[in-house]
Amino acid sequence: MTLGNYYEATRLVNLTTSPLNGDITTDVAIIGGGISGVSAALHLAERGYKVALLEAEQIGWGASGRNGGQVLPGFGASQTKIKSLVGAANAKKLWDMSIEAVDLLHAQIQRFGIPCNPEIGYLHAAVKPRHVRELREAQEELSHLGAPPGSLLEGEALRARLASPRYLAALTDNVAGHIHPLNYTLGLAKAAQAAGTALFSQTRVTKVEPGKTLKISTPRGTVTANFLICSGGAYLGNLMRPIAGYIMPVGTYIIATEQRADVVEMIPGNEAVADLNFVLDYFRRSADNRMLFGGRVSYSTLPPPSLKQSMLARAQRVFPQLHNARVEYLWGGNVDISRNRAPHFGRLADNIFFLQGFSGHGVALTGLAGKLAAEAVAGQAERFDIFAAIPHAKFPGGAKLRVPALLLATTYFRLRDML
Ligand SMILES: Cc1cc2nc3c(=O)[nH]c(=O)nc-3n(C[C@H](O)[C@H](O)[C@H](O)COP(=O)(O)OP(=O)(O)OC[C@H]3O[C@@H](n4cnc5c(N)ncnc54)[C@H](O)[C@@H]3O)c2cc1C
């Protein structure tokens, strides 16, 4: 897998950061320079806190700079599942916050003039009759939630919006959309920096010593802080052992074709699209007219063999027009999946907050998650606590056996995708 990340090749935001060298004291330390971390930093700095963000690689290096760019309300778990976990009243509050997350993303893009090509419009596509039923149910559910009504497209109306023979129907969605996620992450980080956050790259946290005053170790310096926000996503590993077993890093992959005039005809309304399979296809046009096509998963997080060919074959199954397409970029990243696919936020101590488990549904929600963590640090944890009250279970077998346990569970869903 060597072709590289399209977003890196089209990065527009220059951000200057450096590694931590020496010991510092701060009000709040943040682990992770993805959208969760930079958003928390921005909101805390704007509240007047002294903030140090510690990123092991570069800002946006993780899922935030690699994803499909699909801006989605809701969660990795369906709203019905969320309701079964927390009850109807809190499920509605969570849904409303997920809409707020989408609004916040667009507001930040506007406010800071972030060059990340925001587009609104989405198609949820049905591959099989079961999916068409699920779309009708979703339409019904969304109307109860007060969401703008989507229309179910079929036949010619569908073909006019999505020039593919693969789908039976699609539900339109005028809330979701897409962005260039790396430029968005970097733009938000730049805003956090301008607000006073110290951004440290190439600074991996190796140890956290809890206490009223926290001691956070990195290879070339120590951070002493009153609060810690842990937002290392799928890349945190076992640094914070008590929360490690609740998420499973899963690899997912994207290709970008060469620039082609005909991608405009494939999705003339420039919506983002995803199907309803468990191992789903998700795709959209890029601002420079490539087809960005994502899918496949790897539970070992190692890239599957012949990835370029198999990803292109998946794209051609949707758009036979791509029969002569050239793959110019291929990359992947890890998604932090929770067992029930609901976000996993909480505390490890009164002064240590964590944000994880976005389950492939984090482009919009991470921004709000950072804001909620900032509210919690400031002593206004009501909204954070609605998320923190979602019950979660560890993957069976703990950190070491997470992969085989999930494989068993997902084999069932893969088989179901085939039916
Ligand atoms: C290929 C792919 C496609 C996706 N597509 C979509 C999509 O279309 N729509 C959607 O909504 N979601 C999508 N997602 C999910 C979405 O990208 C994530 O939910 C979101 O970016 C998570 O952001 P984050 O800030 O929590 O974590 P990340 O962006 O992963 O950031 C975590 C950061 O923490 C750092 N870190 C970890 N450990 C340490 C440590 N010890 N010390 C210092 N730093 C550390 C990492 O280096 C990393 O940069 C996708 C994910 C992937 C990988």
PDBQT file of the ligand as one rigid body, heavy atoms in Angstrom, charges set to zero:
ROOT
HETATM    1  C1  LIG A 501     -10.229   5.537   6.556  1.00  0.00    +0.000 C 
HETATM    2  C2  LIG A 501     -11.248   6.151   7.486  1.00  0.00    +0.000 A 
HETATM    3  C3  LIG A 501     -12.445   6.625   6.969  1.00  0.00    +0.000 A 
HETATM    4  C4  LIG A 501     -13.367   7.231   7.804  1.00  0.00    +0.000 A 
HETATM    5  N1  LIG A 501     -14.450   7.820   7.246  1.00  0.00    +0.000 NA
HETATM    6  C5  LIG A 501     -15.283   8.558   8.019  1.00  0.00    +0.000 A 
HETATM    7  C6  LIG A 501     -16.320   9.312   7.424  1.00  0.00    +0.000 A 
HETATM    8  O1  LIG A 501     -16.430   9.386   6.194  1.00  0.00    +0.000 OA
HETATM    9  N2  LIG A 501     -17.164   9.982   8.246  1.00  0.00    +0.000 N 
HETATM   10  C7  LIG A 501     -17.030   9.961   9.604  1.00  0.00    +0.000 A 
HETATM   11  O2  LIG A 501     -17.837  10.587  10.301  1.00  0.00    +0.000 OA
HETATM   12  N3  LIG A 501     -16.014   9.295  10.192  1.00  0.00    +0.000 NA
HETATM   13  C8  LIG A 501     -15.130   8.616   9.435  1.00  0.00    +0.000 A 
HETATM   14  N4  LIG A 501     -14.073   7.983  10.007  1.00  0.00    +0.000 N 
HETATM   15  C9  LIG A 501     -13.877   8.118  11.466  1.00  0.00    +0.000 C 
HETATM   16  C10 LIG A 501     -13.298   9.468  11.858  1.00  0.00    +0.000 C 
HETATM   17  O3  LIG A 501     -12.205   9.786  11.023  1.00  0.00    +0.000 OA
HETATM   18  C11 LIG A 501     -12.860   9.424  13.317  1.00  0.00    +0.000 C 
HETATM   19  O4  LIG A 501     -13.975   9.087  14.117  1.00  0.00    +0.000 OA
HETATM   20  C12 LIG A 501     -12.290  10.726  13.844  1.00  0.00    +0.000 C 
HETATM   21  O5  LIG A 501     -11.376  11.297  12.956  1.00  0.00    +0.000 OA
HETATM   22  C13 LIG A 501     -11.627  10.475  15.200  1.00  0.00    +0.000 C 
HETATM   23  O6  LIG A 501     -10.949  11.647  15.584  1.00  0.00    +0.000 OA
HETATM   24  P1  LIG A 501     -10.099  11.663  16.903  1.00  0.00    +0.000 P 
HETATM   25  O7  LIG A 501      -9.612  13.039  17.089  1.00  0.00    +0.000 OA
HETATM   26  O8  LIG A 501     -10.894  11.078  18.020  1.00  0.00    +0.000 OA
HETATM   27  O9  LIG A 501      -8.905  10.636  16.637  1.00  0.00    +0.000 OA
HETATM   28  P2  LIG A 501      -7.665  10.691  15.560  1.00  0.00    +0.000 P 
HETATM   29  O10 LIG A 501      -7.945  11.616  14.444  1.00  0.00    +0.000 OA
HETATM   30  O11 LIG A 501      -7.361   9.289  15.249  1.00  0.00    +0.000 OA
HETATM   31  O12 LIG A 501      -6.522  11.343  16.419  1.00  0.00    +0.000 OA
HETATM   32  C14 LIG A 501      -5.908  10.694  17.478  1.00  0.00    +0.000 C 
HETATM   33  C15 LIG A 501      -4.478  11.182  17.554  1.00  0.00    +0.000 C 
HETATM   34  O13 LIG A 501      -3.930  10.775  18.803  1.00  0.00    +0.000 OA
HETATM   35  C16 LIG A 501      -2.562  10.553  18.617  1.00  0.00    +0.000 C 
HETATM   36  N5  LIG A 501      -2.080   9.718  19.715  1.00  0.00    +0.000 N 
HETATM   37  C17 LIG A 501      -2.447   8.445  20.022  1.00  0.00    +0.000 A 
HETATM   38  N6  LIG A 501      -1.747   8.009  21.111  1.00  0.00    +0.000 NA
HETATM   39  C18 LIG A 501      -0.947   9.029  21.486  1.00  0.00    +0.000 A 
HETATM   40  C19 LIG A 501       0.012   9.194  22.539  1.00  0.00    +0.000 A 
HETATM   41  N7  LIG A 501       0.299   8.209  23.383  1.00  0.00    +0.000 N 
HETATM   42  N8  LIG A 501       0.650  10.379  22.628  1.00  0.00    +0.000 NA
HETATM   43  C20 LIG A 501       0.379  11.406  21.781  1.00  0.00    +0.000 A 
HETATM   44  N9  LIG A 501      -0.503  11.290  20.761  1.00  0.00    +0.000 NA
HETATM   45  C21 LIG A 501      -1.153  10.118  20.617  1.00  0.00    +0.000 A 
HETATM   46  C22 LIG A 501      -2.483   9.871  17.249  1.00  0.00    +0.000 C 
HETATM   47  O14 LIG A 501      -1.205  10.006  16.667  1.00  0.00    +0.000 OA
HETATM   48  C23 LIG A 501      -3.582  10.604  16.469  1.00  0.00    +0.000 C 
HETATM   49  O15 LIG A 501      -3.072  11.648  15.664  1.00  0.00    +0.000 OA
HETATM   50  C24 LIG A 501     -13.126   7.330   9.213  1.00  0.00    +0.000 A 
HETATM   51  C25 LIG A 501     -11.936   6.835   9.734  1.00  0.00    +0.000 A 
HETATM   52  C26 LIG A 501     -11.005   6.256   8.884  1.00  0.00    +0.000 A 
HETATM   53  C27 LIG A 501      -9.723   5.761   9.464  1.00  0.00    +0.000 C 
ENDROOT
TORSDOF 0
